[in-house]
Amino acid sequence: MRGNGDCMRLAEYPDNSGMATANDLPVGRSKPDTAAGRFSAALKQEGSLLLQMGIGKPSIARAMLLADSHGTTVEEELLASGEIDETIYFEALAEKLGLEFIPLIDAERVHDLSALDGQIANPEVLRVYHASRPPVTVIVPSLSRLAEIADRLKSAPLLRQSLAVSTPSAVRQAAWQAGRLRRVSATTRALFETSPLHSARITFWGKQGFYVGIIVCAMLTAAALLPLISVLVLHMVLTLFFFANFLVRLYALGSAFRRNRVERTAKADAPAGPLPVYSVLVALYKEESIVAQLVGALDQLDWPRSRLDIKLICEEDDVQTLAALATLPLAPEYEIVLVPVHQPRTKPKALSYALPGVRGTFVTVYDAEDRPHPGQLREAYAAFAAAPEHVICLQAPLIITNAQNSWLSALFAVEYAALFRGLLPMLSLTGLPLPLGGTSNHFRTAELKQIGGWDPYNMTEDADLGMRLHRFGYRSRVIALPTLEEAPASLPVWLGQRTRWFKGWLQTWLVLMRKPAHLGREMGWPAFAVFQVLIAGMLLSSLSHPVILGFLAYLTWLMMQGGVTVDGWMASCLFMIDIVNIFGSYAVFVSLGLNRMSASEKRSVGWRWAFVPLYWLVMSLAAWRALLELRTSPFSWNKTPHMPVGTAQTKDRNIAPLAPLYLVEELSGEK
């Protein structure tokens, strides 16, 4: 048996003393010789039936203990453990009922009806048609209903001719395949058809394109007729957005320093009782080199295997990734979902395609390269239980573990530390909208479906979803246990990824600004203002960064030449504001990131933080590329290649699993 589903496999994370081992019983349970008297009549009945089917007593005893602890059935625990083969088990049930067993179901013989979608999440019954004989109803019997089904067959023996038994996996696979084309088409159309105002399928909505044209023409005309005044006005507008961005991050830095003084490790306790099913979604495309590492990381998740629903979402034509997955011994909680080839070919489309098959009360999203902390699901569940019902999303921090590889990965690590451990916690505490990260978001499944899931046409579906759920009255918060990632270390890969992000942020801003007044009333005007600073301000400051640097250099040169005499006070004011904007923004960028890092992370970054001016310039290049791509190829997905992390490097790099982060140094003895 693969552990007991409650054990934390923490090979990559330090300080594992006191954790359960693979041979331990579930937390809080007694040993087998003292537990038998506590089993319910239903569990004892299941155990008796399984014993009659030839399953060994030790396996049944372990499964009964787990079922009693998790609030499940003995059958579920046995199937989840991998001790019994699903096909052999359901074949035995079919034999016990005297029914035909169908191990594989031909999807071509299943009619695609809307009711079919229910079987991809809860496989129970499927109608299979034949050309030469009447249709057969395929059922997935459970041990608890075995007697009921047997009695029904005994009273109506002719039913045997039209019934057959199959496995849950076979029914799910046939249901996925039979409805694949309808479902993928509906996935790409659903948000646009039900809530067109929230979809990025149309880049410029209504009069947006007209207004953009008017503004550009007005700016060009003003530049030709009144060049000096035009430059000054444009400069002041850009300066205001730049300064607002600086102030928000400066406030986050002050908030981070205050949290450093008062933070404690107290966490919400999970409610007593059985755990719900938790779903994990991972979209994979051309990830054959990293799937083994991914499965190894997901295998470490501390959640009962019988209550875990992991979906690896692959494109149908991604032969290499599917071949790599075929070589891995995937446990019963894993399911490979094949997405038909259909435009747009994006991560949010893949996630939305798999969403109807999600079985969990809660669902989280990871990327192929992610190594989530094993306890992250439990922390998220406890946080959801303690939070109000309108909190439907939790964001875990992302920590970059290869900061030492290059100056790009070092600055990326600083940027992520500032965002996920500085800015987002501040926004969460103040009830403001969170521009979510693309991974390690945890959702209440029902509410996620209610707001339409992910937009298949948005390149930053995470930021879009964070803003959309806020305008619907829901809220997001942050949790502490992190997910470890590797940052792009080369400029071409980094530039492709960042261009996609900027393009998505542009899409998100255009979608939200279709009805600005309506948006302000929905979000609330303070949240609306912060949204403008975070998204519009970031975009404008990135686009204008070289311009402001050039203007600053030009003013410096004029002052050195003694040429600034006319309107000198204005030039001096702009000069001082630019100095504060540029160098203040550099300082707060670095300070906010380093403030939230452990000593090990700071050593990995080293002196490379000094490259922040160059980092911002290449960010500006990515922003201008994104602006061009938004016009020429709005839905092209710049794929970021990933490589596995070496075991030796992993043990050295995986740092800061605990929150608050400043306590890591104290816990590990670092200074």
C-alpha positions in Angstrom: 0.0 0.0 0.0 1.3 3.5 -0.9 1.6 4.7 2.7 -1.7 5.4 4.4 -2.8 8.6 2.7 -2.1 10.6 5.8 1.7 10.5 5.7 3.8 13.5 4.7 6.5 12.6 2.3 8.8 15.6 2.8 12.0 14.5 1.0 12.5 17.9 -0.5 11.6 20.0 2.5 13.8 20.4 5.6 12.9 19.9 9.2 10.9 16.6 8.9 11.4 15.5 12.4 8.3 14.2 14.0 6.4 13.5 10.8 4.6 10.3 10.2 6.2 7.5 8.3 4.8 5.3 5.6 4.0 2.6 8.1 2.1 4.8 10.5 -1.6 4.6 11.0 -3.8 7.7 10.3 -3.3 10.5 12.7 -5.2 10.0 15.9 -6.1 6.4 15.2 -5.6 3.4 17.6 -3.7 0.3 16.7 -5.6 -2.6 14.9 -6.0 -4.7 18.0 -7.9 -2.0 19.9 -9.8 -0.5 17.0 -12.1 -3.4 15.9 -14.8 -2.6 18.4 -15.3 0.9 17.0 -16.2 -0.1 13.4 -19.7 0.6 12.2 -21.9 -2.2 11.0 -21.6 -1.0 7.4 -17.8 -1.2 7.6 -17.9 -4.7 9.2 -20.4 -5.8 6.5 -18.0 -4.6 3.8 -15.1 -6.3 5.4 -17.0 -9.6 5.5 -18.0 -9.4 1.8 -14.4 -8.6 0.8 -13.2 -11.5 2.8 -15.6 -13.8 0.9 -14.1 -12.5 -2.3 -10.7 -13.7 -1.3 -9.0 -10.5 -0.3 -6.5 -10.9 2.5 -7.3 -10.0 6.1 -4.3 -7.6 6.5 -5.4 -5.5 3.5 -9.0 -5.4 4.7 -8.0 -4.4 8.2 -5.8 -1.6 6.9 -8.6 -0.4 4.6 -11.2 -0.5 7.5 -9.0 1.7 9.7 -8.5 4.2 6.9 -12.2 4.1 6.0 -13.2 4.7 9.6 -10.7 7.7 9.8 -11.6 9.3 6.4 -15.3 8.7 6.4 -15.1 6.6 3.3 -15.8 3.0 2.5 -13.5 0.0 2.7 -13.9 -0.5 -1.0 -12.8 3.0 -1.8 -9.7 2.7 0.4 -8.7 -0.7 -1.1 -9.0 0.7 -4.7 -7.1 3.9 -3.8 -4.3 1.9 -2.1 -3.4 0.1 -5.2 -3.4 -3.3 -3.4 -6.1 -4.6 -5.6 -6.4 -4.1 -9.3 -9.5 -2.2 -10.4 -10.1 -4.4 -13.4 -9.8 -7.7 -11.5 -12.0 -6.3 -8.6 -14.9 -5.2 -10.8 -14.6 -8.4 -12.9 -15.1 -10.3 -9.6 -18.2 -8.2 -8.8 -19.6 -9.0 -12.2 -19.0 -12.7 -11.6 -20.7 -12.4 -8.3 -23.7 -10.8 -9.9 -23.7 -13.2 -12.9 -23.3 -10.3 -15.4 -21.1 -9.8 -18.4 -17.9 -7.8 -17.7 -16.6 -5.2 -20.2 -13.1 -4.0 -19.4 -12.9 -1.5 -22.2 -15.9 0.5 -23.6 -15.8 1.5 -27.3 -16.6 5.3 -27.2 -17.9 5.1 -30.8 -20.8 3.0 -29.4 -21.8 5.6 -26.8 -24.2 8.3 -27.9 -23.2 11.9 -27.0 -25.9 13.3 -24.9 -25.8 16.2 -22.4 -26.4 13.8 -19.5 -23.2 12.0 -20.5 -21.2 14.8 -18.7 -22.3 13.6 -15.3 -20.4 10.3 -15.9 -17.0 12.0 -16.2 -17.2 13.1 -12.6 -19.3 10.3 -11.1 -19.2 7.2 -13.3 -22.1 5.0 -12.5 -24.0 4.0 -15.6 -23.5 4.2 -19.4 -25.6 3.2 -22.3 -23.7 1.3 -25.0 -25.2 0.7 -28.4 -24.6 -2.1 -30.9 -25.4 -2.5 -34.6 -26.5 -6.1 -34.4 -28.2 -6.4 -30.9 -30.1 -4.3 -28.4 -28.2 -1.7 -26.4 -26.5 -2.7 -23.1 -26.6 -0.6 -19.9 -23.1 -0.7 -18.3 -23.1 -0.2 -14.6 -20.4 0.4 -12.0 -21.7 -1.5 -8.9 -20.5 -0.6 -5.5 -20.1 -3.2 -2.7 -22.7 -1.4 -0.6 -25.3 -1.9 -3.3 -24.3 -5.4 -4.3 -27.2 -7.1 -2.4 -29.7 -4.6 -3.8 -28.6 -5.3 -7.4 -28.6 -9.0 -6.8 -32.2 -8.9 -5.4 -33.3 -6.9 -8.4 -31.8 -9.4 -10.9 -33.4 -12.2 -9.0 -36.8 -10.7 -9.3 -36.3 -9.7 -12.9 -33.9 -12.2 -14.5 -34.4 -10.8 -18.0 -32.4 -7.8 -16.9 -29.2 -9.8 -17.2 -29.5 -9.7 -21.0 -29.3 -5.9 -21.0 -26.8 -5.2 -18.2 -23.1 -5.4 -17.9 -20.4 -4.3 -15.5 -17.3 -2.2 -16.1 -14.8 -0.2 -14.1 -15.1 3.5 -13.1 -12.0 4.3 -15.2 -13.5 2.7 -18.3 -16.8 4.5 -18.0 -15.1 7.8 -17.4 -12.8 7.3 -20.4 -15.7 6.4 -22.7 -17.7 9.4 -21.5 -14.7 11.8 -22.1 -14.1 10.4 -25.6 -17.8 10.2 -26.7 -18.4 13.9 -25.8 -15.0 15.3 -26.6 -15.8 17.4 -29.7 -19.0 18.9 -28.3 -17.3 19.5 -25.0 -14.3 21.3 -26.3 -16.4 23.5 -28.6 -18.6 24.4 -25.6 -15.5 25.1 -23.5 -14.2 27.7 -25.9 -17.6 29.3 -26.4 -19.1 29.1 -22.9 -17.8 32.3 -21.2 -18.2 34.3 -24.4 -21.8 33.2 -24.9 -22.9 33.4 -21.3 -20.9 36.5 -20.2 -19.5 38.2 -23.2 -18.5 41.2 -21.2 -16.0 39.0 -19.3 -14.4 37.2 -22.3 -11.2 38.2 -24.0 -12.3 36.6 -27.3 -12.8 40.0 -28.8 -9.8 42.2 -28.1 -11.4 45.6 -28.5 -15.0 45.6 -27.4 -17.6 48.0 -28.8 -16.1 51.5 -29.1 -12.8 50.6 -27.5 -11.0 50.4 -30.8 -12.5 53.7 -31.9 -11.4 55.4 -28.7 -7.9 54.0 -29.0 -7.7 55.4 -32.6 -9.0 58.8 -31.5 -6.5 59.0 -28.6 -3.5 58.0 -30.8 -4.5 60.4 -33.6 -4.9 63.2 -31.0 -1.5 62.5 -29.5 0.2 62.5 -32.9 -1.6 65.7 -33.9 -0.6 67.4 -30.6 2.9 66.2 -30.9 3.1 67.8 -34.4 1.5 71.1 -33.4 2.6 71.5 -29.8 5.6 69.2 -29.3 6.9 70.7 -26.1 3.5 70.9 -24.3 2.6 67.4 -25.6 5.8 65.9 -24.2 5.3 67.6 -20.9 1.7 66.5 -20.5 2.5 62.9 -21.5 5.5 62.9 -19.2 3.3 64.1 -16.2 0.6 61.5 -16.9 3.2 58.7 -17.1 4.9 60.0 -14.0 1.7 59.9 -12.0 1.1 56.2 -12.9 4.7 55.4 -12.1 4.5 57.2 -8.8 1.3 55.5 -7.8 2.9 52.1 -8.5 5.8 53.1 -6.4 3.5 54.2 -3.5 1.5 50.9 -3.5 4.7 48.9 -3.3 6.2 51.2 -0.7 3.1 50.7 1.4 3.4 46.9 0.9 7.1 47.2 2.1 6.0 49.1 5.2 3.3 46.5 5.8 5.9 43.7 5.4 8.1 45.3 8.1 5.2 45.5 10.4 4.3 41.9 9.8 7.9 40.9 10.5 7.4 42.3 14.0 4.1 40.7 14.8 3.8 37.6 12.7 3.5 34.3 14.4 3.2 30.7 13.2 -0.4 30.2 14.4 -2.5 28.5 11.8 -6.2 27.7 11.5 -7.0 24.2 12.5 -8.9 21.9 10.1 -12.4 21.0 11.3 -12.8 17.6 12.8 -14.4 14.8 10.7 -13.9 13.3 7.3 -11.9 15.2 4.7 -13.6 16.2 1.4 -12.4 15.1 -2.0 -9.7 17.5 -3.2 -9.0 17.9 -6.9 -5.7 18.8 -8.5 -5.5 20.1 -12.1 -2.2 20.2 -14.1 -2.2 21.3 -17.7 0.7 19.7 -19.6 2.0 20.4 -23.1 5.4 19.2 -24.4 6.5 18.4 -20.8 7.9 14.9 -21.4 11.1 15.8 -19.6 9.5 16.9 -16.4 6.5 14.6 -15.8 8.4 12.2 -13.6 9.4 15.0 -11.3 5.8 16.3 -11.3 4.3 13.0 -10.4 6.9 12.5 -7.7 6.0 15.9 -6.2 2.2 15.2 -6.4 2.8 11.8 -4.7 4.0 13.7 -1.7 0.8 15.6 -1.1 -0.5 15.0 2.4 -4.1 14.0 1.7 -5.8 10.7 1.8 -5.4 9.0 -1.5 -9.0 7.9 -1.5 -10.0 11.6 -1.3 -7.7 12.8 -4.0 -8.6 13.5 -7.6 -5.5 14.4 -9.7 -6.1 15.2 -13.4 -3.2 15.5 -15.8 -4.5 17.4 -18.7 -2.8 16.7 -22.0 -3.4 17.7 -25.7 -4.4 14.7 -27.8 -1.6 15.3 -30.3 1.2 15.7 -27.6 2.6 12.2 -28.3 5.8 12.7 -26.4 4.2 13.8 -23.1 1.6 11.0 -23.3 4.4 8.4 -24.0 6.4 9.7 -21.0 3.3 9.4 -18.7 2.7 5.8 -20.0 6.0 4.8 -18.6 5.1 6.0 -15.1 3.3 3.8 -12.5 0.4 6.2 -11.9 -1.6 5.6 -8.8 -5.4 5.2 -8.9 -6.0 8.8 -8.0 -4.5 10.0 -11.3 -6.5 10.5 -14.4 -5.2 11.6 -17.8 -7.6 13.9 -19.6 -7.1 14.3 -23.3 -8.0 17.6 -24.8 -9.0 17.6 -28.5 -7.1 19.8 -30.8 -9.0 23.0 -31.0 -8.2 26.7 -31.1 -7.2 28.5 -29.0 -4.5 26.2 -27.7 -4.0 27.7 -24.3 -3.6 26.6 -20.7 -6.9 28.1 -19.5 -8.8 26.2 -22.3 -7.3 23.0 -21.1 -8.3 23.7 -17.5 -11.8 24.7 -18.5 -12.2 21.6 -20.5 -11.3 19.4 -17.5 -13.4 21.4 -15.0 -16.7 19.5 -15.6 -14.9 16.3 -14.5 -13.6 17.7 -11.2 -14.9 15.6 -8.3 -13.5 17.7 -5.4 -15.2 20.1 -3.2 -12.0 22.1 -3.6 -9.7 22.3 -6.6 -6.2 23.6 -7.0 -4.1 24.3 -10.1 -0.4 23.5 -10.4 2.1 23.9 -13.3 4.2 21.1 -14.7 7.4 22.3 -13.0 5.8 22.8 -9.5 6.8 21.2 -6.3 4.1 22.1 -3.8 4.7 21.8 -0.1 3.1 18.4 1.0 1.0 20.1 3.6 -0.4 22.8 1.3 -3.8 21.1 0.7 -4.4 20.7 4.4 -3.5 24.3 5.1 -5.8 25.5 2.3 -8.6 23.3 3.7 -8.2 24.7 7.2 -8.1 28.2 5.8 -11.3 27.7 3.8 -13.0 26.2 6.8 -12.1 29.2 9.0 -12.9 31.9 6.3 -16.3 33.3 5.4 -18.1 31.7 2.6 -17.4 34.5 0.2 -13.7 33.7 0.3 -13.5 31.3 -2.6 -9.8 31.5 -3.5 -6.5 31.1 -1.7 -3.2 31.8 -3.2 -0.1 30.0 -2.1 3.3 31.7 -2.4 5.6 30.7 -5.2 9.3 30.5 -4.4 12.1 30.5 -7.0 14.8 27.9 -6.2 17.4 28.6 -8.9 18.2 32.2 -8.2 21.9 31.4 -8.4 21.7 30.3 -12.1 21.8 33.8 -13.7 21.0 37.4 -13.1 17.6 36.9 -14.7 16.6 34.1 -12.4 18.0 36.0 -9.4 15.9 39.1 -10.2 12.9 36.8 -10.9 13.3 35.3 -7.4 13.3 38.8 -5.9 10.3 39.8 -7.9 8.3 36.7 -6.9 9.2 37.2 -3.2 8.0 40.8 -3.4 4.8 39.8 -5.1 3.7 36.6 -3.3 5.1 37.4 0.1 4.8 41.1 0.1 2.3 42.7 -2.2 -0.4 40.0 -2.3 -0.6 39.5 1.5 -1.0 43.3 1.9 -3.9 43.3 -0.7 -5.4 40.3 1.0 -5.4 41.9 4.4 -7.0 45.1 3.1 -9.7 43.2 1.1 -8.5 44.4 -2.3 -8.5 42.3 -5.5 -5.6 39.9 -5.9 -4.0 39.5 -9.4 -3.5 35.7 -8.8 -0.5 33.8 -9.8 -0.8 31.2 -12.6 -0.4 28.3 -10.2 -1.1 27.2 -6.6 -4.5 28.8 -6.6 -7.1 26.9 -4.4 -10.8 27.3 -5.2 -14.2 26.3 -3.9 -15.2 24.2 -6.9 -18.9 25.1 -7.0 -18.3 28.9 -7.0 -15.5 28.5 -9.5 -17.9 26.9 -11.9 -20.6 29.5 -11.1 -18.4 32.4 -12.2 -17.4 30.7 -15.5 -14.0 29.2 -14.7 -11.0 30.3 -16.7 -11.3 32.4 -19.9 -9.8 30.2 -22.7 -8.7 33.4 -24.6 -6.9 35.2 -21.9 -3.1 34.8 -21.7 -3.1 35.6 -18.0 -6.2 33.7 -17.0 -5.0 33.9 -13.3 -5.1 37.7 -13.1 -8.4 37.8 -15.1 -10.0 35.3 -12.7 -8.8 37.1 -9.6 -10.4 40.4 -10.8 -13.6 38.7 -12.0 -14.3 36.9 -8.8 -13.8 40.1 -6.9 -16.3 42.0 -9.0 -18.8 39.2 -8.4 -18.5 39.9 -4.6 -16.1 37.0 -3.8 -12.7 37.5 -2.1 -9.3 35.9 -2.3 -6.7 35.4 0.5 -3.2 34.0 0.8 -1.8 31.0 2.6 1.7 30.3 3.8 3.0 26.9 2.6 4.8 27.5 -0.7 5.2 25.9 -4.1 8.7 25.7 -5.4 9.5 26.6 -9.0 12.4 27.2 -11.3 12.6 30.6 -13.1 13.8 31.0 -16.8 17.5 31.5 -16.7 18.1 32.6 -20.3 16.9 35.8 -22.0 14.9 34.2 -24.9 12.9 31.9 -22.6 12.3 34.7 -20.1 11.3 37.2 -22.8 8.8 34.8 -24.3 7.2 34.1 -21.0 7.1 37.8 -20.0 5.7 38.8 -23.4 2.8 36.4 -22.9 2.2 37.8 -19.4 2.1 41.4 -20.6 -0.2 40.4 -23.4 -2.5 38.8 -20.9 -2.5 41.8 -18.6 -3.3 44.0 -21.5 -6.2 41.7 -22.4 -7.4 41.8 -18.7 -7.3 45.6 -18.6 -9.3 45.9 -21.8 -11.9 43.3 -20.7 -12.4 45.0 -17.4 -12.5 48.5 -18.9 -15.4 47.8 -21.3 -17.7 49.6 -18.9 -15.5 51.5 -16.4 -18.4 53.1 -14.4 -20.1 49.7 -14.0 -16.8 48.1 -13.0 -16.2 50.8 -10.4 -19.7 50.2 -8.8 -19.1 46.4 -8.9 -15.6 46.4 -7.4 -15.9 49.5 -5.2 -14.0 52.6 -6.1 -11.0 51.9 -3.8 -10.6 48.5 -5.5 -11.1 50.1 -8.9 -8.3 52.6 -8.2 -5.9 49.8 -7.0 -6.8 47.8 -10.1 -5.8 50.8 -12.3 -2.5 51.1 -10.4 -1.7 47.4 -10.4 -2.6 46.6 -14.0 -2.7 49.9 -16.0 0.1 51.4 -13.9 2.3 48.4 -14.3 1.7 48.3 -18.1 2.3 52.1 -18.6 5.3 52.2 -16.3 6.9 49.2 -18.2 6.1 50.7 -21.6 7.4 54.2 -20.6 10.4 53.1 -18.6 12.9 53.8 -21.4 11.2 57.0 -22.2 11.5 58.3 -18.7 15.1 57.2 -18.4 15.8 59.0 -21.7 14.0 62.1 -20.4 16.0 62.0 -17.2 19.3 61.6 -19.1 18.3 64.5 -21.4 17.5 66.8 -18.4 20.7 65.8 -16.7 22.7 66.6 -19.8 20.9 70.0 -20.1 21.6 70.9 -16.5 25.3 70.0 -16.9 25.4 72.2 -19.9 23.6 75.0 -18.1 20.9 75.0 -20.7 17.9 74.8 -18.5 16.8 78.4 -17.9 13.3 78.8 -19.3 10.7 77.1 -17.2 13.5 75.8 -15.1 11.3 75.2 -12.1 9.1 72.8 -14.1 12.2 70.9 -15.4 13.6 70.7 -11.9 10.3 69.4 -10.5 10.1 66.7 -13.2 13.7 65.9 -12.7 13.2 65.3 -9.0 10.0 63.3 -9.5 11.8 61.2 -12.1 14.7 60.5 -9.7 12.2 59.4 -7.0 10.2 57.3 -9.4 13.1 55.5 -11.0 15.5 55.0 -8.2 12.8 54.8 -5.5 11.1 52.1 -7.6 14.3 50.2 -8.0 14.9 50.4 -4.2 11.4 49.3 -3.2 11.5 46.5 -5.7 14.7 45.1 -4.3 13.8 45.9 -0.6 10.4 44.3 -0.7 11.7 41.2 -2.3 14.8 40.8 0.0 12.7 41.6 3.1 10.6 38.5 2.6 13.5 36.2 1.7 15.3 33.8 4.0 19.1 34.1 4.5 19.6 31.2 2.1 17.6 32.9 -0.6 19.5 36.2 -0.1 22.8 34.3 -0.5 21.5 32.7 -3.8 20.6 36.2 -5.1 23.9 37.6 -4.0 24.9 40.9 -5.6 22.8 40.3 -8.7 20.1 42.6 -7.4 22.3 45.4 -8.8 21.0 44.4 -12.3 17.5 45.7 -11.5 17.8 48.6 -14.0 18.7 46.2 -16.8 15.9 43.9 -15.6 13.3 46.7 -15.9 14.6 47.5 -19.4 14.1 44.0 -20.7 10.7 44.1 -19.0 9.9 47.1 -21.1 11.0 45.2 -24.2 8.6 42.4 -23.3 5.8 44.9 -22.8 6.4 46.5 -26.3 6.5 43.0 -27.9 3.2 42.2 -26.1 1.6 45.3 -27.5 2.6 44.3 -31.0 1.4 40.7 -30.4 -1.9 41.8 -29.1 -2.6 43.2 -32.6 -1.0 40.5 -34.7 -1.5 37.2 -32.7 -3.6 37.8 -29.6 -4.1 34.1 -28.7 -0.7 32.7 -29.5 0.8 31.0 -26.4 4.5 31.4 -25.9 5.4 28.1 -24.3 7.9 28.1 -21.5 10.2 25.0 -21.7 10.9 23.3 -18.4 13.7 21.0 -17.2 13.7 18.7 -14.2 15.6 19.7 -11.1 18.6 17.5 -10.1 18.1 15.7 -6.8 21.3 17.0 -5.3 20.5 20.6 -6.2 16.9 20.2 -5.1 17.9 19.4 -1.5 20.1 22.5 -1.4 17.6 24.8 -3.0 14.2 24.0 -1.5 14.0 26.6 1.2 11.6 28.6 3.2 8.7 26.0 3.5 7.4 27.6 6.7 5.6 30.9 7.1 6.1 33.5 8.2 9.3 33.6 6.3 11.4 35.6 8.7 11.1 32.7 11.2 12.9 30.3 8.9 16.2 31.7 9.9 15.4 31.3 13.6 14.1 27.7 13.1 17.1 26.7 11.0 19.7 28.5 13.0 20.6 30.9 10.2 21.5 34.5 10.9 
